[in-house]
Amino acid sequence: MTADARGPAEAAIGASAQAASETGAGLAAQVAADLIAHRDGDAEAMGALVRRVTPLLWHVARGFRLDAASAEDVAQNTLLAFVRHSHEIAEPHAALRWLIVTARREAMRAVAHRDRTELVDDAARTVAAPETDEPERVALATAAQRVLWRNVSRLSERCRQLLRVIAFAERPDYATLSTALNMPVGSIGPTRGRCLAKLRVLLASDPEWGAS
Amino acid sequence: MTDDDARAREDQLAGQLLDRADAELLAELARIYEQIDPVPEGLVERIGFTLTLADLEIELARLSTETREPVGARGEERARTVTFSSESLTTMVTITPQDVGQFRIDGWLAPGAALAVELRTDRGSLRTTADLDGRFEFVEVRGGLVQLVIHPTDGSDVRLASLVVTPAMEL
């Protein structure tokens, strides 16, 4: 079937589904499959799950501007808790959501801990905090990436956190993500959502976007 | 475009379904983050190392400070001093390169107590007991992933409720 044979609504849904399928089966589905295999006694399944979600957990933590060691702790502690609770997660498709929620909670605890220790002891700052959000400090491979990054940097911190997580969840599985990120469903819903819309508007008014 | 126009356009876009351009933007954004803030090398392995202890009652220590200082005549080798903290214990270790591929670990537990200390490596565990001041050492440790596990110990002045485990680190 060609695009011409469909109405506008069908075309939009089709494009969305196609975009989703092009980015793989979806992290939520892969994680669910790993969890089921793990429960069925597959000794390799948890290792596969760890490899699959570690980048996402790292980026959740770094989105909170945690230093590298604290971000590693967040990923480690989240997965340790996951292994321990893996038999209690009733719906395997909720496993990715569980991981994101837990990682965000761990990251917020680490932020609170850091802020507390900095008040009493400046020496605790020997592990440097990341400064990767400053565009001028960032060396990117292509002109398109530089323009995209410049516009992403103009978004609120909350939007940058959200888009960073969605980007690493591979497929924007909005039902999972809106719950995991504690956002009202309407704000990211099954639709594009506020943060991505803002980015699209910014890019549309940037003369350098699409010029390269 | 005026601010009002931009706002109206944003509202309209926000309510629409995701399209291929969004998927491409998100994929590009993921590539950017992979360049500017890559997942540290070995993180998956370090996490896997700790996960093998998941069935045990453990208290996880956090890395709180890490410093490196040059050692040796040419200052090429670096000694690392790392401090881990958890609710019950602070553990400080200095790791000094010895012969090629071998390391010496000098550790100190606070509060000081004669606790049993295990060094997990990817080739098995080394064990020792700290002295009354909490000092311990491991010598001729081969490079690779290691992790300290401090055990509740009968007769020690410090009573641990569970194992205290540091994050895994690469020597």
Interface residues (C-beta under 8 A of the other chain):
Chain A: A12 I13 A15 S16 Q18 A19 A20 E22 T23 M46 G47 V50 R51 T54 P55 W58 H59 R62 A68 A69 S70 E72 D73 A75 Q76 N77 L79 L80 V83 R84 H113 T117 A123 A124 T126 V127 P130 T132 V138 A139 L140 A141 A144 Q145 L148 W149 V152 L163 R164 I166 A167 F168 P172 P190 T191 R192 G193 R194 L196 A197 K198 L199 R200 V201 L203 A204 S205
Chain B: M1 A6 R9 E10 D11 Q12 L13 A14 G15 Q16 L17 L18 D19 R20 A21 D22 A23 E24 L25 L26 A27 E28 L29 A30 R31 I32 Y33 E34 Q35 I36 D37 V39 P40 L43 V44 R46 I47 G48 T50 L51 A54 L60 R62 L63 S64 T65 E66 T67 P167
